[in-house]
Amino acid sequence: MPRIEPSSELRNKYNEIAQFCREYNEPVYITKNGKGDLAVMSIETFERLVGKYELHKLLDEGINAMKKGNVNSFSKVVGDVKRNLKNE
């Protein structure tokens, strides 16, 4: 169940909210005037979400390239990687 707190609790219970975010790897939803306003989460949770987003974006790009026929053979890709490694 999501934890929902009014904005005043963010000021008054910052340490408790921060501990919850770190301990449970869950965001705390902050409301303002009774409506959703922010989601607060630990840096670790944020970085994990951003990493998932970036991975999905790259997978979508790959799938779109495959649909358009913009693909290379495995041997060409391996050859390119080897050449790049030698040039470094």
N, CA, C and O of each residue as an XYZ file, in Angstrom:
352
protein
N       0.849     -1.180      0.000
C       0.000      0.000      0.000
C       0.893      1.242      0.000
O       1.804      1.342      0.822
N       0.648      2.183     -0.904
C       1.505      3.369     -0.954
C       1.358      4.227      0.296
O       0.293      4.304      0.910
N       2.455      4.860      0.644
C       2.435      5.792      1.778
C       2.177      7.183      1.227
O       2.896      7.656      0.348
N       1.156      7.828      1.744
C       0.747      9.156      1.287
C       0.788     10.092      2.483
O       0.213      9.803      3.533
N       1.470     11.212      2.315
C       1.634     12.186      3.403
C       1.353     13.592      2.880
O       1.646     13.887      1.722
N       0.791     14.459      3.715
C       0.641     15.864      3.319
C       2.009     16.551      3.322
O       2.938     16.096      3.988
N       2.119     17.628      2.587
C       3.403     18.324      2.464
C       3.951     18.771      3.812
O       5.168     18.829      3.992
N       3.088     19.082      4.750
C       3.560     19.502      6.075
C       4.356     18.394      6.760
O       5.275     18.682      7.526
N       4.021     17.143      6.497
C       4.751     16.026      7.101
C       6.160     15.908      6.530
O       7.065     15.425      7.211
N       6.353     16.339      5.304
C       7.695     16.317      4.724
C       8.613     17.236      5.520
O       9.778     16.916      5.753
N       8.082     18.370      5.929
C       8.868     19.286      6.757
C       9.041     18.739      8.175
O      10.138     18.764      8.733
N       7.951     18.251      8.739
C       7.962     17.853     10.149
C       8.577     16.482     10.406
O       9.118     16.245     11.487
N       8.506     15.581      9.438
C       8.980     14.209      9.638
C       9.959     13.793      8.544
O       9.929     12.654      8.080
N      10.821     14.711      8.137
C      11.754     14.415      7.050
C      12.553     13.146      7.323
O      12.622     12.266      6.465
N      13.156     13.038      8.501
C      14.010     11.881      8.802
C      13.224     10.580      8.736
O      13.736      9.582      8.228
N      12.007     10.565      9.233
C      11.175      9.367      9.204
C      10.821      8.973      7.769
O      10.873      7.799      7.402
N      10.466      9.961      6.979
C      10.121      9.699      5.578
C      11.344      9.208      4.813
O      11.244      8.266      4.026
N      12.497      9.836      5.035
C      13.727      9.419      4.362
C      14.091      7.993      4.749
O      14.481      7.201      3.892
N      13.968      7.662      6.018
C      14.273      6.306      6.478
C      13.329      5.294      5.818
O      13.769      4.230      5.383
N      12.046      5.621      5.743
C      11.074      4.742      5.090
C      11.480      4.491      3.634
O      11.480      3.349      3.173
N      11.824      5.558      2.916
C      12.202      5.435      1.503
C      13.413      4.536      1.323
O      13.442      3.696      0.423
N      14.412      4.713      2.178
C      15.623      3.898      2.074
C      15.365      2.451      2.491
O      15.851      1.521      1.847
N      14.612      2.264      3.553
C      14.387      0.922      4.101
C      13.515      0.057      3.191
O      13.799     -1.126      3.000
N      12.462      0.638      2.632
C      11.507     -0.140      1.850
C      11.661      0.031      0.339
O      10.942     -0.607     -0.430
N      12.587      0.882     -0.092
C      12.777      1.145     -1.527
C      11.461      1.485     -2.209
O      11.198      1.053     -3.331
N      10.645      2.261     -1.521
C       9.347      2.693     -2.022
C       9.258      4.217     -1.951
O       9.845      4.832     -1.059
N       8.536      4.822     -2.876
C       8.338      6.267     -2.782
C       7.289      6.609     -1.738
O       6.455      5.779     -1.378
N       7.342      7.826     -1.268
C       6.289      8.397     -0.433
C       5.636      9.487     -1.277
O       6.311     10.370     -1.806
N       4.331      9.410     -1.393
C       3.586     10.378     -2.187
C       3.199     11.551     -1.297
O       2.627     11.367     -0.223
N       3.514     12.741     -1.750
C       3.260     13.970     -0.991
C       2.087     14.704     -1.635
O       2.047     14.915     -2.848
N       1.146     15.081     -0.794
C      -0.014     15.818     -1.284
C       0.090     17.288     -0.898
O       0.742     17.648      0.082
N      -0.560     18.116     -1.683
C      -0.657     19.545     -1.393
C      -2.114     19.929     -1.597
O      -2.675     19.734     -2.676
N      -2.712     20.466     -0.567
C      -4.136     20.811     -0.603
C      -4.998     19.604     -0.984
O      -5.991     19.729     -1.701
N      -4.589     18.429     -0.485
C      -5.375     17.218     -0.705
C      -5.197     16.548     -2.043
O      -5.862     15.551     -2.323
N      -4.313     17.069     -2.883
C      -4.084     16.486     -4.207
C      -2.631     16.051     -4.328
O      -1.745     16.665     -3.735
N      -2.382     14.981     -5.105
C      -1.035     14.507     -5.329
C      -0.153     15.588     -5.919
O      -0.554     16.296     -6.842
N       1.069     15.714     -5.374
C       1.969     16.770     -5.831
C       3.350     16.229     -6.165
O       3.903     16.563     -7.213
N       3.918     15.402     -5.298
C       5.287     14.915     -5.473
C       5.382     13.449     -5.089
O       4.523     12.916     -4.387
N       6.436     12.812     -5.560
C       6.821     11.494     -5.076
C       8.258     11.623     -4.597
O       9.123     12.079     -5.345
N       8.518     11.227     -3.366
C       9.847     11.309     -2.780
C      10.387      9.890     -2.664
O       9.690      8.992     -2.192
N      11.636      9.688     -3.098
C      12.234      8.353     -3.027
C      13.722      8.467     -2.781
O      14.315      9.534     -2.941
N      14.317      7.356     -2.392
C      15.758      7.339     -2.159
C      16.492      7.468     -3.491
O      15.931      7.197     -4.552
N      17.741      7.882     -3.419
C      18.571      7.986     -4.622
C      18.710      6.619     -5.279
O      18.658      6.514     -6.505
N      18.886      5.567     -4.475
C      19.035      4.215     -5.024
C      17.805      3.805     -5.826
O      17.929      3.244     -6.914
N      16.621      4.083     -5.291
C      15.384      3.751     -5.998
C      15.266      4.573     -7.271
O      14.878      4.047     -8.314
N      15.596      5.852     -7.196
C      15.541      6.721     -8.370
C      16.493      6.224     -9.459
O      16.107      6.144    -10.625
N      17.728      5.892     -9.092
C      18.707      5.423    -10.078
C      18.271      4.103    -10.704
O      18.480      3.883    -11.897
N      17.668      3.225     -9.909
C      17.172      1.960    -10.441
C      16.056      2.212    -11.460
O      16.030      1.581    -12.517
N      15.137      3.131    -11.149
C      14.055      3.455    -12.079
C      14.582      4.088    -13.362
O      14.123      3.759    -14.456
N      15.540      4.989    -13.229
C      16.121      5.625    -14.410
C      16.839      4.576    -15.268
O      16.751      4.605    -16.496
N      17.542      3.659    -14.620
C      18.228      2.589    -15.355
C      17.247      1.727    -16.132
O      17.501      1.376    -17.284
N      16.123      1.384    -15.504
C      15.097      0.599    -16.199
C      14.536      1.371    -17.379
O      14.332      0.810    -18.455
N      14.289      2.656    -17.175
C      13.773      3.487    -18.257
C      14.752      3.519    -19.437
O      14.350      3.364    -20.590
N      16.038      3.721    -19.135
C      17.043      3.782    -20.196
C      17.147      2.447    -20.931
O      17.291      2.420    -22.154
N      17.075      1.336    -20.185
C      17.125      0.016    -20.820
C      15.930     -0.183    -21.745
O      16.090     -0.646    -22.874
N      14.746      0.161    -21.277
C      13.561      0.014    -22.124
C      13.643      0.900    -23.363
O      13.211      0.502    -24.444
N      14.194      2.091    -23.206
C      14.354      2.989    -24.350
C      15.287      2.371    -25.391
O      14.998      2.406    -26.587
N      16.406      1.805    -24.936
C      17.341      1.166    -25.863
C      16.727     -0.064    -26.527
O      16.936     -0.300    -27.717
N      15.973     -0.841    -25.762
C      15.306     -2.006    -26.341
C      14.291     -1.582    -27.397
O      14.194     -2.206    -28.455
N      13.536     -0.527    -27.113
C      12.582     -0.014    -28.105
C      13.295      0.450    -29.370
O      12.818      0.201    -30.478
N      14.427      1.118    -29.212
C      15.194      1.564    -30.382
C      15.651      0.358    -31.199
O      15.592      0.376    -32.428
N      16.102     -0.683    -30.515
C      16.538     -1.889    -31.216
C      15.400     -2.582    -31.941
O      15.558     -3.020    -33.081
N      14.263     -2.681    -31.288
C      13.093     -3.310    -31.919
C      12.651     -2.512    -33.137
O      12.330     -3.089    -34.175
N      12.633     -1.180    -33.015
C      12.258     -0.339    -34.157
C      13.253     -0.488    -35.296
O      12.857     -0.511    -36.462
N      14.532     -0.588    -34.980
C      15.549     -0.777    -36.026
C      15.338     -2.114    -36.727
O      15.462     -2.209    -37.948
N      15.019     -3.148    -35.944
C      14.776     -4.462    -36.549
C      13.566     -4.410    -37.482
O      13.595     -4.985    -38.570
N      12.509     -3.726    -37.059
C      11.309     -3.626    -37.884
C      11.596     -2.913    -39.204
O      10.998     -3.230    -40.233
N      12.517     -1.949    -39.165
C      12.879     -1.201    -40.373
C      13.947     -1.912    -41.193
O      14.297     -1.459    -42.283
N      14.463     -3.014    -40.680
C      15.508     -3.749    -41.388
C      16.892     -3.166    -41.200
O      17.817     -3.540    -41.921
N      17.057     -2.265    -40.257
C      18.353     -1.647    -39.987
C      19.124     -2.499    -38.984
O      19.289     -2.108    -37.829
N      19.590     -3.652    -39.424
C      20.308     -4.562    -38.538
C      21.626     -4.978    -39.186
O      21.781     -4.915    -40.405
N      22.563     -5.401    -38.354
C      23.846     -5.901    -38.816
C      23.986     -7.351    -38.384
O      23.366     -7.779    -37.410
N      24.790     -8.093    -39.099
C      25.031     -9.481    -38.720
C      25.871     -9.522    -37.443
O      26.571     -8.567    -37.104
N      25.781    -10.635    -36.762
C      26.537    -10.816    -35.527
C      28.038    -10.687    -35.795
O      28.754    -10.043    -35.028
N      28.506    -11.291    -36.869
C      29.940    -11.255    -37.165
C      30.410     -9.823    -37.457
O      31.526     -9.459    -37.085
N      29.585     -9.013    -38.111
C      29.967     -7.618    -38.363
C      30.058     -6.847    -37.050
O      30.994     -6.074    -36.846
N      29.090     -7.054    -36.162
C      29.091     -6.347    -34.877
C      30.315     -6.741    -34.065
O      30.980     -5.877    -33.492
N      30.621     -8.029    -34.006
C      31.795     -8.495    -33.254
C      33.063     -7.918    -33.868
O      33.965     -7.499    -33.141
N      33.144     -7.889    -35.178
C      34.304     -7.301    -35.841
C      34.460     -5.828    -35.514
O      35.571     -5.366    -35.254
N      33.361     -5.085    -35.524
C      33.397     -3.659    -35.176
C      33.874     -3.454    -33.740
O      34.681     -2.565    -33.468
N      33.376     -4.274    -32.833
C      33.777     -4.167    -31.427
C      35.272     -4.440    -31.283
O      35.977     -3.712    -30.585
N      35.746     -5.482    -31.941
C      37.181     -5.812    -31.858
C      38.032     -4.676    -32.412
O      39.056     -4.327    -31.825
N      37.617     -4.095    -33.539
C      38.374     -2.979    -34.115
C      38.396     -1.787    -33.161
O      39.429     -1.142    -32.981
N      37.248     -1.505    -32.555
C      37.186     -0.377    -31.606
C      38.076     -0.624    -30.393
O      38.723      0.299    -29.898
N      38.111     -1.843    -29.921
C      38.957     -2.170    -28.762
C      40.440     -2.025    -29.108
O      41.228     -1.565    -28.282
N      40.814     -2.410    -30.309
C      42.212     -2.284    -30.726
C      42.627     -0.827    -30.861
O      43.782     -0.479    -30.612
N      41.680      0.027    -31.256
C      41.984      1.441    -31.461
C      42.043      2.243    -30.159
O      42.469      3.398    -30.166
N      41.623      1.648    -29.052
C      41.635      2.390    -27.779
C      42.969      2.343    -27.109
O      43.140      2.917    -26.033
